[in-house]
Amino acid sequence: MYWKHNGKLVNSFSNLKSIEPNLVFAMNGGMFDPDFSPVGLYIENGVKLKSITRSHNSNYNYGIQPQGIFLIRDSVPVNQTVAAVTTIDNFRANHVKYATESAPMLEHTSVIPPK
């Protein structure tokens, strides 16, 4: 996950490819503002750069519940990386290396959120 590299925005796949020349796969993750800053929680390489944004306004996409977080956690002590998706209410930052918040979760506990 990249937001900035050496203080400059990584706002295109071509910029990312120049940073990571051996890149095989990339995708846009989470939500972002027009200035390309993340909307909601953003953790990069273990550093929290943005906090959780709680929104309960179903009149716009980001406010539809439940809000979710995709994360990659360092599993301690066995040093295995574990990816997970959780709600913002269940999120715990212990050993999280990367995370991005997004909403709404498209499916949660086998229930599709209402429009």
N, C-alpha and C positions, 0 to 999 in steps of 0.2 A: 504494500500500500504506500502510495506516494501522494503528498500534497505539494511539498516544496522540496527542492534539492539545491543545496548551497545558497539558500535564500531566494531562489527563483521558483516561480510556479511551474509545476509539471501539469500543464493543462491540455496536453495532447498526447496521443500515442506515439507520434514521431519524437517528441521530446523525451518520453519515457524510454523509447528504443535507443536514443543517444546516451542515456544514463546506464541502461542495462542492455548492451549490445547482443547478449545471448538470449534475450527475451523470446520465449516461444508463445506465450499466451498472456493476454491482458484483457481486463474489462473494467468498465466504469463501476464504481461501488458507492453505495450510499447516495445521499442527496447533497447538493451544494448550492451556495448562493451565486449570484451573477459575478462576484469577484473570485469565484472558484474556491472559496473557503467552505469547509464542511458545515452542513447543518446538523447540529447535534453532536453526540459523542464522537470523538476521533482520537484514537491512540495509535501512535506510530513508533515502532521500535521501543515499546515500553514506556513512552512518554505521552501523557495525556495533554493534547493540544487544544481540545475543545471539550466542554462538559455536556452532559445529557441535556437535551431540550425536551421538556415535557409539554405536550400540547393536547388539549381535549376539545378541539374544535372540528367536528366532523363536516363542516362546510368546506374544508379544503383537505387535500390528500394527506398531508403530514399529520393532521390532527385525528385521523381515523385510528381507532384502537384495534388491536394492541400495537404499540410501537415496538420495534424490534432492534436487536443489536447482533451483528455478525462479528465474531471474534476468533482470534487465534491465540491460544493460551499455551505457554510453556508448561508442560506437565512435570511438576517437580515431585520426587527427585529423579525420575527415570529419564528426563530430558527428551521426552517425546512431545511433538507439537500436536495440539488438539484443536480442531476447528469446531465451532458450535454456533447456534443461533438461540437467542434467548429474548425474553421481553425486557424492557427497561426496568420493570419492577423486580425482576429476578436477577438482574445483572450484578455480578461481584467482580471487582477489578483485580482480584488476587492472581498474580502471575500472567496477566494479559499482556501480550506482546503487540498485537494489532487489534483494532476494533473500529467499526463504523456503525452509526445509528441510521436507521431508516424506518419509514412508516408508510402505509400500514403493513403489518406482516400479512402476506397473502393467504396464509393458512396457519392456524395455531390450534393445537389439540383437536385436530380433525374438523375444525369449524372455520368456514370462510367468513371474514368480517362483512357486515352489511355495507352497502354503498353510502 
